[in-house]
Amino acid sequence: MPGDWVLVPWGSGRRVGLVLECDVEPAIDPSRIRPLIGPLPGAPRADPAWLALGRFAARYYHRPIGEVLLAGVPRLLRTPPVARARGNVFDRARQRWKALAAPEEYAGGDAPPALTDAQREVHAALRDATGFDVHLIHGITGSGKTEVYLHWLADGLRRDPDSQWLLLVPEIGLTPQLVRLLRRRFAGQSIAILHSDLPDGERAAHWLAAAEGRARLIVGTRLAVLTPMPRLAGIVVDEEHDPSYRQQEGIRYSARDLAVALAQQRGVPIALGSATPSLESWLAGQRRRYRLHTLAERPGGAGLPALRIVDVRQPTRQSAAHRDTRGEHGLGAEAIASVEQAVARGEQALIFLNRRGYAPVLHCGACGWISQCDHCSAHRVLHRLGARAAGRRSRAADSGVPRYRLICHHCASEAAVPRGCPQCGNLDLGAVGQGTQRIEHGVRALFPDARVARLDRDVARHRGAAESVLAAAHAGEVDILIGTQMLAKGHDFERLSVVVAIDADSGLYAADYRAPERLFATLMQVAGRAGRSSVTGAVAQVIVQTRFPDHPLFAALTRHDFPGFARAQLHEREQIGLPPYLFQALLRVEARQLDTALAWLDRAKAIGEQACEGTQAASVVLYDPVPMAMLRIANTDRAQLLVESGSRPALHAMVDRWLPSLRDAGMQVAGLRWQLDIDPIEI
């Protein structure tokens, strides 16, 4: 029957399959079709609504439906059972869920705080929503969007105790904080957690509980939207603007967009929340396709932080020691004074730099050599190694001698730091620029008595490390927190009163037209970490260090004026002809040689132009193939072909006619891989 999980023969082995249709006339000779082995023991029948979402996503992103549906299924549940295993994996997952569903430490539950007038207005709109409706909640940082969500969930669970509610967050690091809050607020309610960092057995237990309707609240990152939820009653997408909702490998889907499609299919309301909504969502709100709500004040009398733009080109008065070490800590005189005062008051400071590692490049001043990756069109980044290497304490660490390594952030290849320049032999190699490791090193030297912690991907790749750093910060055990965009959103640090953004210019003049939007969102989000609570004793302040203080982006940032920034950006995009005023697809190709990739794309373009002739797709424009900005990664050259249209149906009609020819055997080239990306977020 459709929705049944089955075991199928695959070569000499077996694989797990999902029945989508029955009584279909096969397109191949029936004698070549092997019979099914049988049903998958213990597996529940798939929810029809989940299958419907899979069919929609497969059509929209032009991918096989199996690839779509299985993307969110835990590996443990789609692995063929092993002979002589005790019971089946589904029954074991159900047993494990019983121990995970309702932790005892939250048995009491917390009473919800009262809402402000503005929060009550938004909450009432959500509470009274019937059927499908998209609510875009534009709330400044700290305005209490989460509290509105929680009141809405409480209303829904009171009305229907068996209902299910999906809450999406952009980062794995945000799930522990949200889950703790939910467990305190909804004591006794079963909460499923879904993200890729969970152990296999735990993830299988949570997924199955959601799929069988036993979990009431489902919290997760982008993959959670592809989870079956038979009793779904509402959806929340927090920080809806975040590019992390876009899957960049395999099927390149947008979890936010699929969440809206899921809400429409199921006839349930959805709330999209952000202090800096995506321009696509903002335009939908302006055109009243989405219901736009605004939260312009912070509850409890907390004000927005005072934001200062500091021109780092101008020399500033600071001590000789501070000048000598600025290359290490990256802080100007104003930032140093503000951090000192915050620490002296017993408050916290956050230093933000969206670049991990010790320094972006190692450089020879004599001949100009730089630490170029051997396999990519990128530099190898200088990393300072920790006290432990490969699980053992190194002699260098024991002796206090720092150890370094050159690492490529694109292909992950590593190299030892040379004793001298590989080109000229110069022994005086210098680290150019700053990463979070170097900032941490400099800040520890600058503030020797302060408790300093760092959080970036290098720290977070160790299981439990990110949670440990955040728990210490929330407990007041950290004075100065240093980190990347992992700290820019969703965190409420009660004692944080000072934020310093170092090297805030990235994105101002980037080739990607979305770069200013992302930069503004990141800076506004990280600035919003300051002054969220009345616990701090002074007016919160944010210092943004830049070489371009007169740029209009910083003027809007100083005013905390997202509507003004969005209005200017949308006007510019409409004049130029860019999304959200038109629709795009991007054909990406990887090959050993660039000429091979470009030649294949030239053929693909000719086929695409033929597919447009005499159809509604005539309004589709195919641009010439070009190399990608990051040309080479892992010894593979990359090129792209952009397709645009002012009509979404026309674009998809053209792609439907185009893809069969691209998949034709005559287009297959050894060593060449290609993928079509619908609604690309990076070009």
Sequence and secondary structure as in RCSB ss.txt:
>XXXX:A:sequence
MPGDWVLVPWGSGRRVGLVLECDVEPAIDPSRIRPLIGPLPGAPRADPAWLALGRFAARYYHRPIGEVLLAGVPR
LLRTPPVARARGNVFDRARQRWKALAAPEEYAGGDAPPALTDAQREVHAALRDATGFDVHLIHGITGSGKTEVYL
HWLADGLRRDPDSQWLLLVPEIGLTPQLVRLLRRRFAGQSIAILHSDLPDGERAAHWLAAAEGRARLIVGTRLAV
LTPMPRLAGIVVDEEHDPSYRQQEGIRYSARDLAVALAQQRGVPIALGSATPSLESWLAGQRRRYRLHTLAERPG
GAGLPALRIVDVRQPTRQSAAHRDTRGEHGLGAEAIASVEQAVARGEQALIFLNRRGYAPVLHCGACGWISQCDH
CSAHRVLHRLGARAAGRRSRAADSGVPRYRLICHHCASEAAVPRGCPQCGNLDLGAVGQGTQRIEHGVRALFPDA
RVARLDRDVARHRGAAESVLAAAHAGEVDILIGTQMLAKGHDFERLSVVVAIDADSGLYAADYRAPERLFATLMQ
VAGRAGRSSVTGAVAQVIVQTRFPDHPLFAALTRHDFPGFARAQLHEREQIGLPPYLFQALLRVEARQLDTALAW
LDRAKAIGEQACEGTQAASVVLYDPVPMAMLRIANTDRAQLLVESGSRPALHAMVDRWLPSLRDAGMQVAGLRWQ
LDIDPIEI
>XXXX:A:secstr
 TT EEEEEETTEEEEEE   SS   SS GGG     EE TT     HHHHHHHHHHHHHHT  HHHHHHTTS G
GGGS   TT SS HHHHHHHHHHHHSS GGGSS        HHHHHHHHHHHT  SSEEEEEEE TTS HHHHHH
HHHHHHHHH TT EEEEE S GGGHHHHHHHHHHHSTT  EEEE TTS HHHHHHHHHHHHTT  SEEEESGGGG
GS  TTEEEEEEETTT GGGB  SSS  BHHHHHHHHHHHHT EEEEEESS  HHHHHHHHTTSSEEEEE S GG
G    EEEEEETTS     HHHHHHHHHH   HHHHHHHHHHHHTT EEEEE S  SSBSEEEETTT  B B SS
SSSB EEEE  SEETTEE HHHHTT   EEEE TTT  EE   SS TTT  S EEEES  HHHHHHHHHHHSTTS
 EEEESHHHHTSTTHHHHHHHHHHTT  SEEEESGGGSSS   TTEEEEEE STTTTTT SSTTHHHHHHHHHHH
HHTTTT STTSSS  EEEEEES TT HHHHHHHTT HHHHHHHHHHHHHHHT TTSSEEEEEEEEESSHHHHHHH
HHHHHHHHHHHHTTSGGGG EE   EEEEEEEETTEEEEEEEEEES HHHHHHHHHHHHHHHTSGGG  TT EEE
EEES S  
